[in-house]
Amino acid sequence: MRRKLIRLVQASCLLFCAGFGMQAGANIVGVDFGPPASTTPGNWNLVTGAGVFSGLLNEAGDATPIGISVSGTAISDFNVTLLTPTIPAHSTSLANLTGSVFTFEDRVDLTFTGLQPNAPYDIWVFGARDIMGDPGPAFEQEVSIDGGASFVQVGADRELVVNGQVGASAVNLNNYAVTGRANASGELSITVVDPGNLSIFGGGVFLAGVALRPALEPFAVPSSTLWSLLLLGGLMTLVARRARPAR
């Protein structure tokens, strides 16, 4: 009997660890903005301009129910050769996160669909602009994420800005993540606005990519893992009682 209980405890431990492992290992869904036929990071989704794009792949190459819509006035695409020291480290190389979509108008809206309703997500917004070596700031844009962060992106020529910071090759992409939250319909919107502080070539909005993945809320436990944890605690108590010597 005791041996069976120990086996049950071991099985519960495996379920418990697997539950957290699945959450921690959730795959990023990445969108690379740029001209048609651009090379992307592995299994990222190329988006070349305004429109609605469904069935996005994750980094494992699996189709997902997630889609994205891109909207704004006079959105076009452009090649951007990023400065290598500004590209963060990531398990999937981001070296091919070249190219951008842009507008000289003052706003672009991105909306993810097909998400888990009311769930939190890690978000990365990538800004970049190629102005052919001109010194000084190349762009400035304000980013607002539904149910989460807001920040300002400022970058020089060909720098990759990740959320509110210029990227660094010595820093892992995970360290730049900010959080947003899907609404009850499973949608999460990101608004990018030019505040009008720069007049370089007319200002505008400049985006190299955007990505997200499910986030684990503080102290949150996936439901299947919670049941495993409760079972584990009960079985360990039972084993301890049976192993206690009789008085």
Number of C-alpha atoms within 10 A of each C-alpha: 8 12 9 9 14 14 12 16 20 14 13 21 17 12 19 22 13 14 18 15 11 11 15 12 10 15 17 20 25 24 26 28 29 27 20 13 8 16 17 21 18 17 19 27 23 23 24 23 22 20 12 15 16 15 14 21 21 23 19 14 13 12 13 14 12 19 18 22 17 19 17 19 13 12 19 17 21 18 16 23 19 21 16 15 14 20 25 23 19 13 9 13 13 18 18 16 27 25 29 27 28 28 21 16 17 17 22 25 16 20 17 21 22 17 23 19 15 16 19 21 24 19 28 24 23 25 30 33 28 20 16 11 10 12 9 10 15 24 26 23 26 18 21 17 22 17 18 16 17 19 15 17 24 21 22 20 21 22 25 32 26 27 24 23 17 21 24 19 14 11 14 15 18 13 9 18 21 20 20 26 25 23 18 12 12 16 21 26 19 22 17 26 19 23 15 14 10 15 10 13 10 11 20 23 25 32 24 28 26 22 20 21 21 22 19 17 12 6 5 8 16 14 10 13 18 15 15 20 18 13 17 20 13 13 18 16 12 13 16 12 11 12 10 8 7 6 3
